[in-house]
Amino acid sequence: MLDFEEELKRFQPSLEIGNVEESIGKEDLTDMTDLMMELLNEKRN
């Protein structure tokens, strides 16, 4: 049987995951709401 407390003590996050989080956090991502607002603004003008 697994000892979850012991497993959590030994857990180390993957370096790749940390890099991905950092990269995504720095990006200015456009989502669907942004796109819809842009289309509506264009249509009004």
mmCIF file of the N, C-alpha and C atoms, coordinates in Angstrom:
data_MODEL
# 
_entry.id   MODEL 
# 
loop_
_atom_site.group_PDB 
_atom_site.id 
_atom_site.type_symbol 
_atom_site.label_atom_id 
_atom_site.label_alt_id 
_atom_site.label_comp_id 
_atom_site.label_asym_id 
_atom_site.label_entity_id 
_atom_site.label_seq_id 
_atom_site.pdbx_PDB_ins_code 
_atom_site.Cartn_x 
_atom_site.Cartn_y 
_atom_site.Cartn_z 
_atom_site.occupancy 
_atom_site.B_iso_or_equiv 
_atom_site.pdbx_formal_charge 
_atom_site.auth_seq_id 
_atom_site.auth_comp_id 
_atom_site.auth_asym_id 
_atom_site.auth_atom_id 
_atom_site.pdbx_PDB_model_num 
ATOM 1   N N  . MET A 1 1  ? 0.843   -1.184 0.000   1.00 0.00 ? 1  MET A N  1 
ATOM 2   C CA . MET A 1 1  ? 0.000   0.000  0.000   1.00 0.00 ? 1  MET A CA 1 
ATOM 3   C C  . MET A 1 1  ? 0.890   1.250  0.000   1.00 0.00 ? 1  MET A C  1 
ATOM 4   N N  . LEU A 1 2  ? 0.448   2.278  -0.692  1.00 0.00 ? 2  LEU A N  1 
ATOM 5   C CA . LEU A 1 2  ? 1.208   3.516  -0.784  1.00 0.00 ? 2  LEU A CA 1 
ATOM 6   C C  . LEU A 1 2  ? 1.063   4.361  0.477   1.00 0.00 ? 2  LEU A C  1 
ATOM 7   N N  . ASP A 1 3  ? 2.169   4.953  0.888   1.00 0.00 ? 3  ASP A N  1 
ATOM 8   C CA . ASP A 1 3  ? 2.157   5.903  1.991   1.00 0.00 ? 3  ASP A CA 1 
ATOM 9   C C  . ASP A 1 3  ? 2.180   7.295  1.350   1.00 0.00 ? 3  ASP A C  1 
ATOM 10  N N  . PHE A 1 4  ? 1.012   7.906  1.253   1.00 0.00 ? 4  PHE A N  1 
ATOM 11  C CA . PHE A 1 4  ? 0.897   9.173  0.530   1.00 0.00 ? 4  PHE A CA 1 
ATOM 12  C C  . PHE A 1 4  ? 1.722   10.280 1.166   1.00 0.00 ? 4  PHE A C  1 
ATOM 13  N N  . GLU A 1 5  ? 1.809   10.313 2.473   1.00 0.00 ? 5  GLU A N  1 
ATOM 14  C CA . GLU A 1 5  ? 2.608   11.342 3.137   1.00 0.00 ? 5  GLU A CA 1 
ATOM 15  C C  . GLU A 1 5  ? 4.077   11.214 2.734   1.00 0.00 ? 5  GLU A C  1 
ATOM 16  N N  . GLU A 1 6  ? 4.571   10.001 2.676   1.00 0.00 ? 6  GLU A N  1 
ATOM 17  C CA . GLU A 1 6  ? 5.967   9.770  2.283   1.00 0.00 ? 6  GLU A CA 1 
ATOM 18  C C  . GLU A 1 6  ? 6.178   10.140 0.815   1.00 0.00 ? 6  GLU A C  1 
ATOM 19  N N  . GLU A 1 7  ? 5.221   9.789  -0.020  1.00 0.00 ? 7  GLU A N  1 
ATOM 20  C CA . GLU A 1 7  ? 5.317   10.126 -1.442  1.00 0.00 ? 7  GLU A CA 1 
ATOM 21  C C  . GLU A 1 7  ? 5.332   11.641 -1.646  1.00 0.00 ? 7  GLU A C  1 
ATOM 22  N N  . LEU A 1 8  ? 4.505   12.365 -0.905  1.00 0.00 ? 8  LEU A N  1 
ATOM 23  C CA . LEU A 1 8  ? 4.473   13.824 -1.020  1.00 0.00 ? 8  LEU A CA 1 
ATOM 24  C C  . LEU A 1 8  ? 5.792   14.449 -0.584  1.00 0.00 ? 8  LEU A C  1 
ATOM 25  N N  . LYS A 1 9  ? 6.438   13.871 0.392   1.00 0.00 ? 9  LYS A N  1 
ATOM 26  C CA . LYS A 1 9  ? 7.737   14.387 0.845   1.00 0.00 ? 9  LYS A CA 1 
ATOM 27  C C  . LYS A 1 9  ? 8.787   14.244 -0.255  1.00 0.00 ? 9  LYS A C  1 
ATOM 28  N N  . ARG A 1 10 ? 8.697   13.177 -1.025  1.00 0.00 ? 10 ARG A N  1 
ATOM 29  C CA . ARG A 1 10 ? 9.690   12.920 -2.074  1.00 0.00 ? 10 ARG A CA 1 
ATOM 30  C C  . ARG A 1 10 ? 9.335   13.562 -3.407  1.00 0.00 ? 10 ARG A C  1 
ATOM 31  N N  . PHE A 1 11 ? 8.136   14.113 -3.521  1.00 0.00 ? 11 PHE A N  1 
ATOM 32  C CA . PHE A 1 11 ? 7.680   14.680 -4.788  1.00 0.00 ? 11 PHE A CA 1 
ATOM 33  C C  . PHE A 1 11 ? 8.527   15.876 -5.202  1.00 0.00 ? 11 PHE A C  1 
ATOM 34  N N  . GLN A 1 12 ? 8.925   15.880 -6.480  1.00 0.00 ? 12 GLN A N  1 
ATOM 35  C CA . GLN A 1 12 ? 9.605   17.023 -7.072  1.00 0.00 ? 12 GLN A CA 1 
ATOM 36  C C  . GLN A 1 12 ? 8.979   17.268 -8.435  1.00 0.00 ? 12 GLN A C  1 
ATOM 37  N N  . PRO A 1 13 ? 8.477   18.480 -8.673  1.00 0.00 ? 13 PRO A N  1 
ATOM 38  C CA . PRO A 1 13 ? 7.825   18.748 -9.953  1.00 0.00 ? 13 PRO A CA 1 
ATOM 39  C C  . PRO A 1 13 ? 8.812   18.650 -11.110 1.00 0.00 ? 13 PRO A C  1 
ATOM 40  N N  . SER A 1 14 ? 8.291   18.300 -12.246 1.00 0.00 ? 14 SER A N  1 
ATOM 41  C CA . SER A 1 14 ? 9.088   18.195 -13.449 1.00 0.00 ? 14 SER A CA 1 
ATOM 42  C C  . SER A 1 14 ? 9.592   19.572 -13.850 1.00 0.00 ? 14 SER A C  1 
ATOM 43  N N  . LEU A 1 15 ? 10.837  19.664 -14.254 1.00 0.00 ? 15 LEU A N  1 
ATOM 44  C CA . LEU A 1 15 ? 11.396  20.936 -14.704 1.00 0.00 ? 15 LEU A CA 1 
ATOM 45  C C  . LEU A 1 15 ? 10.674  21.444 -15.937 1.00 0.00 ? 15 LEU A C  1 
ATOM 46  N N  . GLU A 1 16 ? 10.258  20.528 -16.790 1.00 0.00 ? 16 GLU A N  1 
ATOM 47  C CA . GLU A 1 16 ? 9.571   20.919 -18.013 1.00 0.00 ? 16 GLU A CA 1 
ATOM 48  C C  . GLU A 1 16 ? 8.263   21.637 -17.697 1.00 0.00 ? 16 GLU A C  1 
ATOM 49  N N  . ILE A 1 17 ? 7.540   21.151 -16.702 1.00 0.00 ? 17 ILE A N  1 
ATOM 50  C CA . ILE A 1 17 ? 6.275   21.775 -16.312 1.00 0.00 ? 17 ILE A CA 1 
ATOM 51  C C  . ILE A 1 17 ? 6.534   23.198 -15.824 1.00 0.00 ? 17 ILE A C  1 
ATOM 52  N N  . GLY A 1 18 ? 7.566   23.375 -15.022 1.00 0.00 ? 18 GLY A N  1 
ATOM 53  C CA . GLY A 1 18 ? 7.903   24.702 -14.536 1.00 0.00 ? 18 GLY A CA 1 
ATOM 54  C C  . GLY A 1 18 ? 8.219   25.658 -15.670 1.00 0.00 ? 18 GLY A C  1 
ATOM 55  N N  . ASN A 1 19 ? 8.925   25.172 -16.674 1.00 0.00 ? 19 ASN A N  1 
ATOM 56  C CA . ASN A 1 19 ? 9.257   26.016 -17.825 1.00 0.00 ? 19 ASN A CA 1 
ATOM 57  C C  . ASN A 1 19 ? 8.018   26.393 -18.620 1.00 0.00 ? 19 ASN A C  1 
ATOM 58  N N  . VAL A 1 20 ? 7.122   25.459 -18.768 1.00 0.00 ? 20 VAL A N  1 
ATOM 59  C CA . VAL A 1 20 ? 5.888   25.713 -19.506 1.00 0.00 ? 20 VAL A CA 1 
ATOM 60  C C  . VAL A 1 20 ? 5.053   26.753 -18.766 1.00 0.00 ? 20 VAL A C  1 
ATOM 61  N N  . GLU A 1 21 ? 4.921   26.600 -17.448 1.00 0.00 ? 21 GLU A N  1 
ATOM 62  C CA . GLU A 1 21 ? 4.157   27.564 -16.666 1.00 0.00 ? 21 GLU A CA 1 
ATOM 63  C C  . GLU A 1 21 ? 4.722   28.962 -16.832 1.00 0.00 ? 21 GLU A C  1 
ATOM 64  N N  . GLU A 1 22 ? 6.023   29.068 -16.783 1.00 0.00 ? 22 GLU A N  1 
ATOM 65  C CA . GLU A 1 22 ? 6.685   30.361 -16.905 1.00 0.00 ? 22 GLU A CA 1 
ATOM 66  C C  . GLU A 1 22 ? 6.436   30.969 -18.283 1.00 0.00 ? 22 GLU A C  1 
ATOM 67  N N  . SER A 1 23 ? 6.549   30.157 -19.316 1.00 0.00 ? 23 SER A N  1 
ATOM 68  C CA . SER A 1 23 ? 6.342   30.635 -20.683 1.00 0.00 ? 23 SER A CA 1 
ATOM 69  C C  . SER A 1 23 ? 4.909   31.094 -20.902 1.00 0.00 ? 23 SER A C  1 
ATOM 70  N N  . ILE A 1 24 ? 3.958   30.325 -20.431 1.00 0.00 ? 24 ILE A N  1 
ATOM 71  C CA . ILE A 1 24 ? 2.548   30.663 -20.614 1.00 0.00 ? 24 ILE A CA 1 
ATOM 72  C C  . ILE A 1 24 ? 2.215   31.928 -19.836 1.00 0.00 ? 24 ILE A C  1 
ATOM 73  N N  . GLY A 1 25 ? 2.757   32.046 -18.636 1.00 0.00 ? 25 GLY A N  1 
ATOM 74  C CA . GLY A 1 25 ? 2.487   33.222 -17.820 1.00 0.00 ? 25 GLY A CA 1 
ATOM 75  C C  . GLY A 1 25 ? 2.972   34.509 -18.444 1.00 0.00 ? 25 GLY A C  1 
ATOM 76  N N  . LYS A 1 26 ? 4.012   34.438 -19.249 1.00 0.00 ? 26 LYS A N  1 
ATOM 77  C CA . LYS A 1 26 ? 4.590   35.625 -19.872 1.00 0.00 ? 26 LYS A CA 1 
ATOM 78  C C  . LYS A 1 26 ? 3.874   36.004 -21.171 1.00 0.00 ? 26 LYS A C  1 
ATOM 79  N N  . GLU A 1 27 ? 3.128   35.098 -21.749 1.00 0.00 ? 27 GLU A N  1 
ATOM 80  C CA . GLU A 1 27 ? 2.459   35.341 -23.023 1.00 0.00 ? 27 GLU A CA 1 
ATOM 81  C C  . GLU A 1 27 ? 1.175   36.144 -22.832 1.00 0.00 ? 27 GLU A C  1 
ATOM 82  N N  . ASP A 1 28 ? 0.886   36.982 -23.794 1.00 0.00 ? 28 ASP A N  1 
ATOM 83  C CA . ASP A 1 28 ? -0.370  37.705 -23.822 1.00 0.00 ? 28 ASP A CA 1 
ATOM 84  C C  . ASP A 1 28 ? -1.309  36.908 -24.719 1.00 0.00 ? 28 ASP A C  1 
ATOM 85  N N  . LEU A 1 29 ? -2.091  36.041 -24.124 1.00 0.00 ? 29 LEU A N  1 
ATOM 86  C CA . LEU A 1 29 ? -2.939  35.139 -24.891 1.00 0.00 ? 29 LEU A CA 1 
ATOM 87  C C  . LEU A 1 29 ? -4.300  35.770 -25.147 1.00 0.00 ? 29 LEU A C  1 
ATOM 88  N N  . THR A 1 30 ? -4.747  35.681 -26.380 1.00 0.00 ? 30 THR A N  1 
ATOM 89  C CA . THR A 1 30 ? -6.070  36.170 -26.754 1.00 0.00 ? 30 THR A CA 1 
ATOM 90  C C  . THR A 1 30 ? -7.050  35.014 -26.626 1.00 0.00 ? 30 THR A C  1 
ATOM 91  N N  . ASP A 1 31 ? -8.140  35.246 -25.912 1.00 0.00 ? 31 ASP A N  1 
ATOM 92  C CA . ASP A 1 31 ? -9.132  34.194 -25.779 1.00 0.00 ? 31 ASP A CA 1 
ATOM 93  C C  . ASP A 1 31 ? -10.374 34.553 -26.611 1.00 0.00 ? 31 ASP A C  1 
ATOM 94  N N  . MET A 1 32 ? -11.364 33.698 -26.566 1.00 0.00 ? 32 MET A N  1 
ATOM 95  C CA . MET A 1 32 ? -12.561 33.899 -27.392 1.00 0.00 ? 32 MET A CA 1 
ATOM 96  C C  . MET A 1 32 ? -13.290 35.187 -27.028 1.00 0.00 ? 32 MET A C  1 
ATOM 97  N N  . THR A 1 33 ? -13.287 35.553 -25.752 1.00 0.00 ? 33 THR A N  1 
ATOM 98  C CA . THR A 1 33 ? -13.948 36.792 -25.349 1.00 0.00 ? 33 THR A CA 1 
ATOM 99  C C  . THR A 1 33 ? -13.277 37.984 -26.007 1.00 0.00 ? 33 THR A C  1 
ATOM 100 N N  . ASP A 1 34 ? -11.944 37.999 -26.008 1.00 0.00 ? 34 ASP A N  1 
ATOM 101 C CA . ASP A 1 34 ? -11.211 39.088 -26.667 1.00 0.00 ? 34 ASP A CA 1 
ATOM 102 C C  . ASP A 1 34 ? -11.561 39.164 -28.148 1.00 0.00 ? 34 ASP A C  1 
ATOM 103 N N  . LEU A 1 35 ? -11.621 38.024 -28.798 1.00 0.00 ? 35 LEU A N  1 
ATOM 104 C CA . LEU A 1 35 ? -11.945 37.999 -30.229 1.00 0.00 ? 35 LEU A CA 1 
ATOM 105 C C  . LEU A 1 35 ? -13.357 38.515 -30.496 1.00 0.00 ? 35 LEU A C  1 
ATOM 106 N N  . MET A 1 36 ? -14.306 38.100 -29.659 1.00 0.00 ? 36 MET A N  1 
ATOM 107 C CA . MET A 1 36 ? -15.687 38.544 -29.846 1.00 0.00 ? 36 MET A CA 1 
ATOM 108 C C  . MET A 1 36 ? -15.803 40.043 -29.617 1.00 0.00 ? 36 MET A C  1 
ATOM 109 N N  . MET A 1 37 ? -15.128 40.565 -28.599 1.00 0.00 ? 37 MET A N  1 
ATOM 110 C CA . MET A 1 37 ? -15.163 42.009 -28.337 1.00 0.00 ? 37 MET A CA 1 
ATOM 111 C C  . MET A 1 37 ? -14.564 42.786 -29.506 1.00 0.00 ? 37 MET A C  1 
ATOM 112 N N  . GLU A 1 38 ? -13.505 42.284 -30.068 1.00 0.00 ? 38 GLU A N  1 
ATOM 113 C CA . GLU A 1 38 ? -12.876 42.944 -31.213 1.00 0.00 ? 38 GLU A CA 1 
ATOM 114 C C  . GLU A 1 38 ? -13.815 42.961 -32.410 1.00 0.00 ? 38 GLU A C  1 
ATOM 115 N N  . LEU A 1 39 ? -14.466 41.837 -32.681 1.00 0.00 ? 39 LEU A N  1 
ATOM 116 C CA . LEU A 1 39 ? -15.419 41.773 -33.794 1.00 0.00 ? 39 LEU A CA 1 
ATOM 117 C C  . LEU A 1 39 ? -16.594 42.722 -33.588 1.00 0.00 ? 39 LEU A C  1 
ATOM 118 N N  . LEU A 1 40 ? -17.114 42.778 -32.365 1.00 0.00 ? 40 LEU A N  1 
ATOM 119 C CA . LEU A 1 40 ? -18.228 43.677 -32.082 1.00 0.00 ? 40 LEU A CA 1 
ATOM 120 C C  . LEU A 1 40 ? -17.819 45.138 -32.242 1.00 0.00 ? 40 LEU A C  1 
ATOM 121 N N  . ASN A 1 41 ? -16.631 45.461 -31.773 1.00 0.00 ? 41 ASN A N  1 
ATOM 122 C CA . ASN A 1 41 ? -16.140 46.852 -31.916 1.00 0.00 ? 41 ASN A CA 1 
ATOM 123 C C  . ASN A 1 41 ? -15.955 47.226 -33.368 1.00 0.00 ? 41 ASN A C  1 
ATOM 124 N N  . GLU A 1 42 ? -15.438 46.296 -34.172 1.00 0.00 ? 42 GLU A N  1 
ATOM 125 C CA . GLU A 1 42 ? -15.267 46.555 -35.598 1.00 0.00 ? 42 GLU A CA 1 
ATOM 126 C C  . GLU A 1 42 ? -16.606 46.767 -36.286 1.00 0.00 ? 42 GLU A C  1 
ATOM 127 N N  . LYS A 1 43 ? -17.589 45.980 -35.887 1.00 0.00 ? 43 LYS A N  1 
ATOM 128 C CA . LYS A 1 43 ? -18.908 46.075 -36.505 1.00 0.00 ? 43 LYS A CA 1 
ATOM 129 C C  . LYS A 1 43 ? -19.578 47.404 -36.150 1.00 0.00 ? 43 LYS A C  1 
ATOM 130 N N  . ARG A 1 44 ? -19.361 47.892 -34.936 1.00 0.00 ? 44 ARG A N  1 
ATOM 131 C CA . ARG A 1 44 ? -19.964 49.161 -34.495 1.00 0.00 ? 44 ARG A CA 1 
ATOM 132 C C  . ARG A 1 44 ? -19.333 50.347 -35.204 1.00 0.00 ? 44 ARG A C  1 
ATOM 133 N N  . ASN A 1 45 ? -18.081 50.254 -35.532 1.00 0.00 ? 45 ASN A N  1 
ATOM 134 C CA . ASN A 1 45 ? -17.375 51.397 -36.131 1.00 0.00 ? 45 ASN A CA 1 
ATOM 135 C C  . ASN A 1 45 ? -17.464 51.402 -37.619 1.00 0.00 ? 45 ASN A C  1 
# 
